[in-house]
Amino acid sequence: MDWNKIHRGDINGLPVFVTLKKAMLELLKGYPIFRYYGIFESYFGGVPGHDVVKIIEGDGFIDVIREDGKQPLYRITSKGIDLAISMINLDYSEETSKYNNIMHRLTVWIIVLTVIMAIMGLVQVIPTIIKFISS
């Protein structure tokens, strides 16, 4: 993988991050009973899959069960669950941020319209008040 081609600051533009998120969410679906084999190899393919497995196993996000002559089995750990939930929350926070911007604009428009209506009401009431005071 050519790391120089990855745009800085765009986390969803990172192919490794997006692919890891998919794999971790698949592992989360089967927690605590299921153990998966070949999930990282199928998502990442070949050598990058083995590198990713080494890194996330070293960080404690998955347990790798290796038996002689068989493919390794993968099981998500409690740290991996925290990581998967954080990845889900990242998606929701981006959606919530969009809704917050829309609601902010709506709130500003409501305030502006309220001020305009208050001024229009005062303009209509002031002549009546002046007429009452002068008489």
C-alpha positions as CSV (number, residue, x, y, z in Angstrom):
1,M,0.0,0.0,0.0
2,D,1.3,3.4,-0.9
3,W,0.8,5.6,2.2
4,N,1.7,8.7,0.3
5,K,-1.6,8.5,-1.7
6,I,-3.8,8.7,1.3
7,H,-5.3,12.2,1.9
8,R,-4.6,13.6,5.3
9,G,-7.6,14.4,7.5
10,D,-10.2,12.3,5.7
11,I,-10.7,9.2,7.9
12,N,-13.3,7.6,5.6
13,G,-10.8,8.1,2.8
14,L,-8.5,5.6,4.4
15,P,-9.1,2.3,2.8
16,V,-7.5,0.4,5.7
17,F,-9.7,2.1,8.3
18,V,-12.9,1.5,6.4
19,T,-12.0,-2.1,5.7
20,L,-10.9,-2.7,9.4
21,K,-14.2,-1.1,10.5
22,K,-16.2,-3.6,8.4
23,A,-14.2,-6.6,9.7
24,M,-14.4,-5.5,13.3
25,L,-18.2,-5.0,13.0
26,E,-18.5,-8.6,11.5
27,L,-16.5,-9.9,14.5
28,L,-18.8,-7.9,16.9
29,K,-21.9,-9.6,15.4
30,G,-20.8,-13.0,16.6
31,Y,-19.5,-12.0,20.0
32,P,-19.0,-13.9,22.4
33,I,-19.6,-17.3,21.0
34,F,-18.5,-17.3,17.4
35,R,-14.9,-17.4,16.1
36,Y,-14.2,-16.5,12.5
37,Y,-11.6,-17.8,10.2
38,G,-10.2,-15.9,7.2
39,I,-12.2,-12.8,7.9
40,F,-9.1,-10.4,7.7
41,E,-7.6,-12.3,4.8
42,S,-10.9,-12.0,2.8
43,Y,-11.3,-8.3,3.6
44,F,-7.6,-7.2,3.2
45,G,-6.3,-10.1,1.1
46,G,-2.9,-11.8,1.3
47,V,0.0,-10.1,2.9
48,P,-1.8,-6.9,4.1
49,G,-4.3,-9.1,6.0
50,H,-1.5,-10.8,7.9
51,D,0.1,-7.5,8.8
52,V,-3.2,-6.1,10.0
53,V,-3.8,-9.2,12.1
54,K,-0.3,-8.9,13.7
55,I,-0.9,-5.2,14.6
56,I,-4.4,-5.5,16.0
57,E,-3.5,-8.7,17.8
58,G,-0.5,-6.9,19.3
59,D,-2.8,-4.1,20.4
60,G,-5.2,-6.5,22.1
61,F,-8.2,-6.0,19.9
62,I,-8.5,-9.6,18.8
63,D,-7.5,-13.1,20.0
64,V,-5.9,-15.3,17.4
65,I,-6.3,-19.1,18.0
66,R,-3.8,-21.0,15.9
67,E,-4.1,-24.7,15.5
68,D,-1.7,-26.9,13.6
69,G,-2.6,-27.2,9.9
70,K,-5.7,-25.1,10.2
71,Q,-6.5,-21.5,9.4
72,P,-6.3,-19.2,12.5
73,L,-9.5,-18.4,14.2
74,Y,-10.3,-14.8,15.2
75,R,-12.3,-13.6,18.2
76,I,-12.9,-10.0,19.3
77,T,-11.7,-9.0,22.7
78,S,-13.2,-6.4,25.1
79,K,-10.8,-3.8,23.7
80,G,-11.9,-4.7,20.2
81,I,-15.5,-4.2,21.3
82,D,-14.6,-0.7,22.5
83,L,-12.9,0.0,19.2
84,A,-15.9,-1.3,17.1
85,I,-18.3,0.8,19.2
86,S,-16.0,3.9,18.8
87,M,-16.1,3.3,15.0
88,I,-19.9,3.2,15.1
89,N,-20.0,6.3,17.2
90,L,-17.8,8.1,14.7
91,D,-20.4,7.5,11.9
92,Y,-23.2,8.7,14.2
93,S,-21.3,11.8,15.3
94,E,-20.8,12.8,11.7
95,E,-24.5,12.4,10.9
96,T,-25.4,14.3,14.1
97,S,-23.1,17.1,13.2
98,K,-24.9,17.6,9.9
99,Y,-28.3,17.7,11.7
100,N,-26.9,20.2,14.2
101,N,-25.9,22.5,11.4
102,I,-29.3,22.4,9.9
103,M,-31.0,22.9,13.2
104,H,-28.7,25.9,14.0
105,R,-29.8,27.6,10.7
106,L,-33.4,26.9,11.5
107,T,-33.1,28.4,15.0
108,V,-31.5,31.5,13.6
109,W,-34.3,31.9,11.1
110,I,-36.9,31.5,13.8
111,I,-35.2,34.2,16.0
112,V,-34.9,36.6,13.1
113,L,-38.6,36.1,12.2
114,T,-39.6,36.6,15.8
115,V,-37.7,39.9,16.1
116,I,-39.3,41.1,12.8
117,M,-42.8,40.2,14.0
118,A,-42.1,42.0,17.3
119,I,-41.0,45.1,15.5
120,M,-44.1,45.0,13.3
121,G,-46.3,44.6,16.4
122,L,-44.7,47.6,18.0
123,V,-45.1,49.7,14.9
124,Q,-48.8,49.0,14.9
125,V,-49.3,49.6,18.7
126,I,-47.2,52.8,19.0
127,P,-49.7,55.1,17.2
128,T,-52.5,53.8,19.5
129,I,-50.3,54.5,22.6
130,I,-49.4,58.0,21.4
131,K,-53.1,58.7,20.7
132,F,-54.1,57.5,24.1
133,I,-51.4,59.6,25.9
134,S,-52.1,62.8,23.9
135,S,-55.9,62.7,24.6
